[in-house]
């Protein structure tokens, strides 16, 4: 195209800029309209289903728990839409600030509160990237999304011996055994213990995929761990080793069992006078802490626990020989005797 004057050229440039602006606004308007009708709860449910299909039970449970907390809050304060739903557009700084206050009123810790909000933020912006929403502001600008230092979550040897030797019966004895089994297996997570089946054990080797990361883990089972497996053999009434998700053929819900397990551990802490909030995760922290005090290199501990996000470890450590890992586990367990 040939312009006969500078004014014609300027007019043409302005026309192009107007058209570009118009197209952008139209696209943004379409996204904004879409955000008015896209359900955030259905979006979370979709990703929860995907997590379950891919065997990521931990993520599935987290999403379901977060969805319930968020919905309970919205229902209590009558903040849901006319159709009883929540759209992307409704997630605003004011809403998230009110949700944070609600979580604190529920006496949740600052890190637990932050965890809920971070998860909502992650899936909110995932939806933004997929074009489901055009945020006009940052809904999370006024809420805390960091991680604060908490009190130690690891037991020393003496405290573990107290737990191991205290007389217990029934469900408390069972929870104590699960806690010790986690310690014996390098801090195996409760969800992985719950899903453990007899096919996961061969020639004294426990093999499983971590629910959290999908990483393959192999553990040489010491006698103390094998004794616990034999103690509960056949009690689940199914292929599961421990009667957690199934007992006598009756199916149970994971979230309920984890809650009950942690409640039992709190009772055990009270009986042993342990001044630490005892949860299933403490066994994992304790194994790492005691192994470190025993002189086991941090790189070995990271490999033992299946840490895939340890970037520093990954730089200089490709893989450890399994006999080195098994020896580290054996020495750590022996410190209990």
PyMOL commands that set and color helices and strands:
alter all, ss='L'
color gray80, all
select helices_A, chain A and resi 6-37+40-53+57-76+88-90+93-105+110-129+157-165+170-184+190-194+198-200+223-231+254-272+280-293+298-304+311-316+322-334
alter helices_A, ss='H'
color red, helices_A
select strands_A, chain A and resi 201-202+205-209+216-220+246-247+250-251
alter strands_A, ss='S'
color yellow, strands_A
deselect
rebuild
show_as cartoon
